[in-house]
Amino acid sequence: MRQPPIFDRSRDGYFMGEALALAAQGAALGEVPVGAVVVVAGEIVGRGFNCPITGSDPSAHAEMVAIRAAAQAVGNYRLPGSTLYVTLEPCSMCAGLIVHARIARVVFGTLEPKAGVAQSQGQFFTQGFLNHRTVVEGGVMAQECASMLREFFKARRALANTSNP
């Protein structure tokens, strides 16, 4: 029986903090505040935040942007041994990319009850038809990640209410 890989979890908080900083950059542009970093051998090789609005690109989720940057940085479309840190549970589109990129581990901050497929609306990464297994761990800095999203949408609703008396 194959043994699961052993991961160094000692820097999870640090890397999630980096993803949160990226999420704040996206929020400053009016994007939903989700940030992501890809780490290989203890170094960040890809960074991204949500930018589908500013980039006119529906696929420009934080995970997509970070994984594309990481693949370019390492010169390979596969990222074996890498860890993706993302502030929000991945959606189905991003989950598919994670598997195709051969990301070894995904660490997410808070749950996405409407569209998350790691835990909330399904367990995509455990499906038998997948040709790659990704270890998924949630809840790292969950309060901070959830708070940023709550505050963003609270501010957006307040703005909408003042412009529509």
Phi, psi and omega in degrees: 000136183285133179277140176292149180294155178258129182245147175276110183264002187295337183249014181303317180297319179299310183292326176292325175299321176296319178295321177296321178298321177293320177301320178296324177297317178296317179300321179297337178265001181089009178272153175301127188284088173232132179233157181210148171225148174250130183241131175232127178052041176080005181239141176285123180246351178209138179229149176193156171223162179304132175210038178293329181285305182292332180264359184048047185221105182297343180269001187277055172283159183307316181298315180301312182297315181294319181292319177300315179296319180295316180299318177296318183295321182266351178073033181207138178282351175251142184234059181297143179081001183272160174236133175256124174254126180220141187286342182228142178310132183295150174272179182295321179299312182290325178299319177299316178297319180303316179293313182295329178279354180063038175297130183284325187213138174241129176240117179244159182278285186244159179290153173242089189299334182274323188225003180289134183244008175275329184212315190293307183249015180155174179235070184307316188291350179258003183294135183295335183284349182287141180265007178216139178255127178246131175280131182238131178227132181242168174094006178283119183055038184302318181298314181296318180294314180294320181298318180299317179294315179301313181296321179299310182288329175298314179295321180295318178294320179297319178296318179296322180290327180282334179272349178235077184292000000 
